[in-house]
Amino acid sequence: MAGCGKMGGAMLSSWVEEGAGTFVAVDPGEPRVPQGVRHEKSRDALGTERFDALVVAVKPQMLDDVLPPYEAQLEDGGFALSIAAGVAAKRVSEKLGGAPVIRVMPNLPAAIGRGVSALYAGEGVTDAHKAAATRLVEATGTAVWLEDEDQIDRFTAVAGSGPGYVFEILRSYVEAAKGLGFDEATAREMVFGTVLGTTEMAQREGRPLDELRNDVTSPNGTTQAGLDQLRKDGLLEGLMEETLRAAYDRAVELR
C-alpha cells in the first residue's frame, strides 16, 4: 500500500480483520497500522520485492512524485487499486507504466465494515483483477461496480461525501432534542436509535419511502405537525438536490 492515511488505514484495518491478505504499508509518517502489517517509511525499503496488487492511497497532489517508482514493485499481471480521490484511472495507470487500474471511491463507514464503495475498471483490467478487488472492497462493506468514470463523481456526491451530510443532520437533530430539555447523552441515544432503527426498517421492508412515512403519520397528529415544518415550501428536497449538485460539480472541477 502506497500511503496509509485515514481512509487507507480504515480499509486496511477491515482487510486485516477479515483476513483478506498480507499487506505492506509504505508511509513516511506514523500511520495507524494494524497489528501484523509491516510498515516501511520508504519505498526503497522494499528493494526488489514484487506484489500482485498495489493499493494507491496517497494524496492526489503527490501522485506524480510518489507513484512512478512503484511500477517496479508490481508482479507481471498485477494491478493497482486506487483510492486517490478525484484522480482518473488512466492517470494512475500512466504513472505506473500502463498497469491496469481499478479506481475505488469508498466512504468513511468502511472503517467499521459498513461502507459503500464504488469501483470502476480502467483499461486492461481482467475478470481476475475485478474478482480480487471485489473481495477486498466487500471486506469493508458493499461494493458497487459502475460502468463509466463519470459515475464515480456522481457516487462521490451521494455516498462518498454522504457521511458528512449525515453527521451534520445528526448534529442538528441532537441539538434540537437538547432544545426540548434533554441532556447530551439522552439526546444522542434517542436520535441515533431512531435513525438506526428507521433505516434498518426501511431496508427490511423494501417499500417506497413515502408509504413508510405515511404509515407513521396520522392526520393532524404530532408527526404530521413536524413533517409540515420539515417539508414547508419544498425546502428540504431542494436543499438535498443543491447539496448533491454542489458536491458533484466540485468533484468535476477536481478531475
Residue, then its C-alpha position, 0 to 999 in steps of 0.5 A: m500500500a502506497g500511503c496509509g492515511k485515514m481512509g487507507g488505514a480504515m480499509l486496511s484495518s477491515w482487510v486485516e480483520e477479515g483476513a483478506g491478505t498480507f499487506v505492506a504499508v509504505d508511509p513516511g509518517e506514523p500511520r495507524v497500522p494494524q497489528g501484523v502489517r509491516h510498515e516501511k517509511s520508504r519505498d526503497a525499503l522494499g528493494t526488489e520485492r514484487f506484489d500482485a496488487l498495489v493499493v494507491a492511497v496517497k494524496p492526489q497532489m503527490l501522485d506524480d512524485v510518489l507513484p512512478p517508482y512503484e511500477a517496479q514493485l508490481e508482479d507481471g499481471g498485477f494491478a493497482l487499486s486506487i483510492a486517490a480521490g478525484v484522480a482518473a484511472k488512466r492517470v494512475s495507470e500512466k504513472l505506473g507504466g500502463a498497469p491496469v487500474i481499478r479506481v475505488m471511491p469508498n466512504l468513511p463507514a468502511a472503517i467499521g465494515r459498513g461502507v459503500s464503495a464504488l469501483y470502476a475498471g480502467e483499461g486492461v483490467t481482467d475478470a481476475h483483477k475485478a474478482a480480487a478487488t471485489r473481495l477486498v472492497e466487500a471486506t469493508g462493506t458493499a461494493v458497487w461496480l459502475e460502468d463509466e468514470d463519470q459515475i464515480d463523481r456522481f457516487t462521490a456526491v451521494a455516498g462518498s461525501g454522504p457521511g458528512y451530510v449525515f453527521e451534520i443532520l445528526r448534529s442538528y437533530v441532537e441539538a434540537a432534542k437538547g432544545l426540548g430539555f434533554d441532556e447530551a447523552t439522552a439526546r444522542e441515544m434517542v436520535f441515533g436509535t431512531v435513525l438506526g432503527t428507521t433505516e434498518m426498517a426501511q431496508r427490511e421492508g423494501r417499500p417506497l419511502d413515502e408509504l413508510r412515512n405515511d404509515v407513521t403519520s396520522p392526520n393532524g397528529t404530532t408527526q404530521a405537525g413536524l413533517d409540515q415544518l420539515r417539508k414547508d415550501g419544498l425546502l428540504e428536497g431542494l436543499m438535498e438536490e443543491t447539496l448533491r449538485a454542489a458536491y458533484d460539480r466540485a468533484v468535476e472541477l477536481r478531475 
